[in-house]
Amino acid sequence: MMSTRTLDRARLASLMAAETERFAAEHPRSHALHERAKASLLDGVPMNWMVRWAGPFPLFVESASGARFTCVDGHEYVDFCLGDTGAMAGHGPSPTVAAVERQVRRGITHMLPTEDAIWAGEELARRFGLPAWQFTLSATDANRFALRLARHITGRSKVLVHDQCYHGSVDESFAVLDEGGAVRPRRGLIGPPVDVAETTRVVELNDIDGLERALADRDVAAVLVEPALTNIGIVLPEPGYHDALRDLTRRTDTILIIDETHTICAGPSGATGAWGLEPDMLVIGKTIGGGIPVAAYGMTREIGDRVRASIPREDADVGGVGGTLAGYALSLAAVRATLGDVLTDEAFERMLPLGARWADGVDGVIRAHDIPWHVTRLGARAEYHFMPDPPRTGAEQAANADPELEQFLHLWAMNRRVLMTPFHNMALMSPDTTEADVDRHTEVFEAAVVALFD
Ligand SMILES: Cc1ncc(COP(=O)(O)O)c(C=O)c1O
């Protein structure tokens, strides 16, 4: 029977006030640093997203190691945010730290290749089945360049994305569907260069008919998708969706770009390996350098040949693909160590059961207290939703968001030394996360549910 329990908003507001007071009382140094920062940093933070944390000011970090960090007030946290995946390999994994220390002394950047670049290309080819790789400083850049190349070699202008997607600050991807099915700029979009409806088609995840219609005119250069949505909350593809996507993109000569930046949590070869996907191009960022800025995009032999044939050598540096530090030596030393010795098959053998333990723990609490919520898992990443069934589309997930409740749960967890990703209710396991860390989250989550509902 469906749970009929409802949230008492007045109770939520008074709990929130108490947690805010507790946070402020326990973090005087973070508070003082934030006050000082307001004089030199916009909004008192070095990057605008950092205002999104729950609580009246962000935590300032003293140090981080493995799956934990310590704030400047001396409290140690279990970290399920892991730098929103940037630290999925754990904070400061020792093989990466050793490789970076070594490379710093041997030359940080020189715009010449090192052997580490070949190792990285070979390893990515082994994991994802694509033979031609390039490196950038961020997943955003890798997506931008993949899209540029797709438009260049197909001569088509449009890009297709899923509703409620996120692929970094890529102009074409800030498009959503409105209630009538028209393409609109995403809420909060800052300074778009052109109307996104001119550049972008949008379909819901799992909408095969919509996909077929959107590709029918053969004017879409590339479909850029995460294999499962992760940035609006985890929304999984239904059986058959990826087969249809691959079939339709092949039939319309549309390039299929899979962005594995977050979905690498599905296994050592991401969802591409776990589900047997066959992208034409693949993007991965955040994790592969263990926290050192680096991302990669790979392509099939056929796409690589078309790219090579279409870019004269003398134009290679000014065409809009590249960057002075892209593929720099330090980043590739970090990739070699991180993929070779940290985010290994064995590490995933530990991380995946931890993801399952986290999801089972949350699910057990939801059932025991008869709360109309749901938990979804993608390998080493899991998430709870404020709805009784799993969302089928990004729009469904967006419609069930509850920012007030979300902020409360995050702050409650922080006050009990557990850090969640600041956007929605997502947790990620690292190779250093332990069962005790996971169980601590379950305990803290259950206490929050009791405070809210019992
Ligand atoms: C799927 C996906 N692709 C790309 C990006 C962009 O990564 P970055 O901000 O490191 O460029 C993100 C960031 O959250 C992401 O989730």
The ligand as a MOL file (V3000), in Angstrom:
LIG
                    3D

  0  0  0     0  0            999 V3000
M  V30 BEGIN CTAB
M  V30 COUNTS 16 16 0 0 0
M  V30 BEGIN ATOM
M  V30 1 C 28.0440 14.5360 -16.9890 0
M  V30 2 C 28.9210 15.7390 -16.8430 0
M  V30 3 N 29.6360 16.1550 -17.8890 0
M  V30 4 C 30.4360 17.2260 -17.8100 0
M  V30 5 C 30.5420 17.9430 -16.6350 0
M  V30 6 C 31.4550 19.1300 -16.5800 0
M  V30 7 O 32.5620 18.8820 -15.7970 0
M  V30 8 P 33.5590 20.0920 -15.4770 0
M  V30 9 O 32.7730 21.0540 -14.6420 0
M  V30 10 O 34.6590 19.4300 -14.7250 0
M  V30 11 O 33.9800 20.6760 -16.7680 0
M  V30 12 C 29.8020 17.5660 -15.5280 0
M  V30 13 C 29.8800 18.3320 -14.2710 0
M  V30 14 O 29.1570 18.1350 -13.3250 0
M  V30 15 C 28.9790 16.4240 -15.6250 0
M  V30 16 O 28.2540 16.0030 -14.5930 0
M  V30 END ATOM
M  V30 BEGIN BOND
M  V30 1 1 1 2
M  V30 2 1 2 3
M  V30 3 2 2 15
M  V30 4 2 3 4
M  V30 5 1 4 5
M  V30 6 1 5 6
M  V30 7 2 5 12
M  V30 8 1 6 7
M  V30 9 1 7 8
M  V30 10 2 8 9
M  V30 11 1 8 10
M  V30 12 1 8 11
M  V30 13 1 12 13
M  V30 14 1 12 15
M  V30 15 2 13 14
M  V30 16 1 15 16
M  V30 END BOND
M  V30 END CTAB
M  END
